[in-house]
Amino acid sequence: MRRSVARRLYAAVATMAVAGATGVVLTMPEASAAVAGGATGYATQNGGTTGGAGGQTVRATTGTAIHTALCNRASDSTPIIIEVEGTINHGNTAKVSGDSCNTAAGVIELKQISNVTIVGVGSGAVFDQLGIHIRESSNIIIQNVTVKNVKKSGSPTSNGGDAIGMESDVRNVWVDHTTLEASGGESEGYDGLFDMKDNTRYVTLSYSTLRNSGRGGLVGSSETELSNGFITYHHNLYENIDSRAPLLRGGIAHMYNNYYVNLTKSGINSRAGAKAKVDNNYFKDSKDVLGTFYTDAAGYWQVSNNIFDNVTWSEHADDNNPAGPDPTSNTTVSIPYAFSLDDASCVPSVVGQTAGAGKGLKVSDGSCSPTTPTPTPDPTDPTPDPTQPSGTNLSLTAGADGSSKASGTSYGNVRDGNLSTYWSPVGSTGSVSVKWSTATSVSKVAIKEASGSAIGSWRLLNGDTGAVLTSGSGAGAITIPTTSLKKLTFEITGSTGTPRVAEFETYAG
């Protein structure tokens, strides 16, 4: 779970001399002129994704300067916006040490940190043969950058061959208006363009171009590594990709308004129980764009209003289950956030105008007419997070109990207003409740996870009567019928790891 965004003004004049020596320029806290709009899709859940909003704005022209900016923060969660211009490569990316960072040479390392925005500005930012690695981190935004030709073999190598790679308890990442590209497949030394592994959740990839690669990206490193999920892909261009557009192992993903061109082997590969909601996409000149491929571990999909233009389909076999030639749904997927769909027929045009770095950060509101969004407001007067219920958190004055608690955790941690403390059940399922001495009216709930959490399916119960008020999966904001009760129970009915509930917030409206 991301740490709360601190709004601090630093008397950092003394720091500027050090920063200037490494190519970094610090300003007083302000919103980056390049950061526009706000997070979309699953990145809006679990408390939302704001990156470095409210922090200092730093300019960097080298990879070393990026690392220095991270290491010069007051703590590993101090918000920061890093504006990047120029070419970042092995020659200008060194390891930098500090209490607020954990960096490495030859890769942009976002490790064990939170509340960071990296945004390309000016003439653009190109990460040349240098990957971006996000590990054990949360609340990260990457916007308007190009990452190209990252290799896992040959020379030079970086980030295991992934353009952008996430692993090990990553939460809330928004990657927007980026260009991710390679110059071949695995035999040429390249791996995935956009990979997520080892309990990575609440990620959105939007308005980006992924091209000229053997592997577009994956969610989950094996058929038994099923801790990842809640990923949104929208308004992206996948072009000249062999496979993995993406490969899903377990979890839930939502793909809408993407343009897929020349997928030569397979496209959306849903495996090992994964569920893909596939809405209003345009598939062109491609093969096996949706299904379960190269395994007998079945995945599932819900399809609506897609266009299949010159798409070919292979024959069914034990380890090959294409959804076509007439794709139909074999599951249903409930999406917890609002989104606007462009008609599939205009997707090639809309994506052509918006996807990738250097496109002016244009977006679409479902009208098939891209526009440039309003820049993010000054963080001294921020726009409220639409996924966060308004009003007083009623849990702060409530009691708490539950079915079981793991060693070192407490029921009371879910209503103490502290995101660094949490409750876990003994095992992968269990329940925690907030309770009041008199009947209290509740209509909205916010469940917030701690780092490393793996909440799967859940039910919200009226603790007085046992009635199920609603059910779902993952963390985030929940709306229920207005109910007067003395006890409200959050029951986790399934998870792939250890659930960790940091806050069980309740609101009257």
KAHUBEL-V66159 format. One record per residue. N is the residue number from 1. SS is DSSP state (~ for helix, > for strand, _ for the rest). Layout:
((N	SS) (N	SS))
This chain:
((1	_) (2	_) (3	_) (4	_) (5	_) (6	_) (7	_) (8	_) (9	_) (10	_) (11	_) (12	_) (13	~) (14	~) (15	~) (16	~) (17	~) (18	~) (19	~) (20	~) (21	~) (22	_) (23	_) (24	_) (25	>) (26	>) (27	_) (28	_) (29	_) (30	_) (31	_) (32	_) (33	_) (34	_) (35	_) (36	>) (37	_) (38	_) (39	_) (40	_) (41	~) (42	~) (43	~) (44	~) (45	_) (46	_) (47	_) (48	_) (49	_) (50	_) (51	_) (52	_) (53	_) (54	_) (55	_) (56	>) (57	>) (58	>) (59	>) (60	>) (61	_) (62	_) (63	~) (64	~) (65	~) (66	~) (67	~) (68	~) (69	~) (70	~) (71	~) (72	_) (73	_) (74	_) (75	_) (76	_) (77	_) (78	_) (79	_) (80	>) (81	>) (82	>) (83	>) (84	>) (85	>) (86	>) (87	>) (88	>) (89	_) (90	~) (91	~) (92	~) (93	_) (94	_) (95	_) (96	_) (97	_) (98	_) (99	_) (100	_) (101	_) (102	_) (103	_) (104	_) (105	_) (106	_) (107	_) (108	>) (109	>) (110	>) (111	>) (112	_) (113	_) (114	>) (115	>) (116	>) (117	>) (118	>) (119	>) (120	>) (121	>) (122	>) (123	>) (124	>) (125	>) (126	>) (127	>) (128	>) (129	_) (130	_) (131	_) (132	>) (133	>) (134	>) (135	>) (136	_) (137	_) (138	>) (139	>) (140	>) (141	>) (142	>) (143	>) (144	_) (145	_) (146	>) (147	>) (148	>) (149	_) (150	_) (151	>) (152	_) (153	_) (154	_) (155	_) (156	_) (157	_) (158	_) (159	~) (160	~) (161	~) (162	_) (163	_) (164	>) (165	>) (166	>) (167	>) (168	_) (169	_) (170	>) (171	>) (172	>) (173	>) (174	>) (175	>) (176	>) (177	_) (178	_) (179	>) (180	>) (181	>) (182	>) (183	>) (184	>) (185	_) (186	~) (187	~) (188	~) (189	_) (190	>) (191	_) (192	>) (193	_) (194	>) (195	>) (196	>) (197	>) (198	_) (199	_) (200	>) (201	>) (202	>) (203	>) (204	>) (205	>) (206	>) (207	_) (208	_) (209	>) (210	>) (211	>) (212	>) (213	>) (214	>) (215	>) (216	>) (217	>) (218	>) (219	>) (220	_) (221	_) (222	_) (223	_) (224	_) (225	_) (226	_) (227	_) (228	_) (229	>) (230	>) (231	>) (232	>) (233	>) (234	>) (235	_) (236	_) (237	>) (238	>) (239	>) (240	>) (241	>) (242	>) (243	>) (244	>) (245	>) (246	>) (247	>) (248	>) (249	>) (250	_) (251	_) (252	>) (253	>) (254	>) (255	>) (256	>) (257	_) (258	_) (259	>) (260	>) (261	>) (262	>) (263	>) (264	_) (265	_) (266	_) (267	_) (268	>) (269	>) (270	>) (271	>) (272	_) (273	_) (274	_) (275	>) (276	>) (277	>) (278	>) (279	>) (280	_) (281	_) (282	>) (283	>) (284	>) (285	>) (286	>) (287	>) (288	_) (289	_) (290	>) (291	>) (292	>) (293	>) (294	_) (295	_) (296	_) (297	_) (298	>) (299	_) (300	>) (301	>) (302	>) (303	>) (304	>) (305	_) (306	_) (307	>) (308	>) (309	>) (310	>) (311	>) (312	>) (313	_) (314	_) (315	_) (316	_) (317	>) (318	_) (319	_) (320	>) (321	>) (322	>) (323	_) (324	_) (325	_) (326	_) (327	_) (328	_) (329	_) (330	_) (331	_) (332	_) (333	_) (334	_) (335	_) (336	_) (337	_) (338	_) (339	_) (340	_) (341	_) (342	_) (343	_) (344	~) (345	~) (346	~) (347	~) (348	~) (349	~) (350	~) (351	~) (352	~) (353	~) (354	~) (355	_) (356	_) (357	_) (358	_) (359	_) (360	_) (361	_) (362	>) (363	>) (364	_) (365	_) (366	_) (367	_) (368	_) (369	_) (370	_) (371	>) (372	>) (373	_) (374	_) (375	>) (376	_) (377	_) (378	_) (379	~) (380	~) (381	~) (382	_) (383	_) (384	_) (385	_) (386	_) (387	_) (388	_) (389	_) (390	_) (391	_) (392	_) (393	_) (394	~) (395	~) (396	~) (397	~) (398	_) (399	>) (400	>) (401	>) (402	>) (403	_) (404	_) (405	_) (406	_) (407	_) (408	_) (409	_) (410	_) (411	~) (412	~) (413	~) (414	~) (415	~) (416	_) (417	_) (418	_) (419	_) (420	_) (421	_) (422	_) (423	>) (424	_) (425	_) (426	_) (427	_) (428	_) (429	_) (430	>) (431	>) (432	>) (433	>) (434	>) (435	>) (436	>) (437	>) (438	>) (439	>) (440	>) (441	>) (442	>) (443	>) (444	>) (445	>) (446	>) (447	>) (448	>) (449	>) (450	_) (451	_) (452	_) (453	_) (454	_) (455	_) (456	_) (457	>) (458	>) (459	>) (460	>) (461	>) (462	>) (463	_) (464	_) (465	_) (466	_) (467	_) (468	>) (469	>) (470	>) (471	>) (472	>) (473	>) (474	_) (475	_) (476	>) (477	>) (478	>) (479	>) (480	>) (481	>) (482	>) (483	>) (484	>) (485	>) (486	>) (487	>) (488	>) (489	>) (490	>) (491	>) (492	>) (493	>) (494	>) (495	_) (496	_) (497	_) (498	_) (499	_) (500	_) (501	>) (502	>) (503	>) (504	>) (505	>) (506	>) (507	>) (508	_) (509	_))
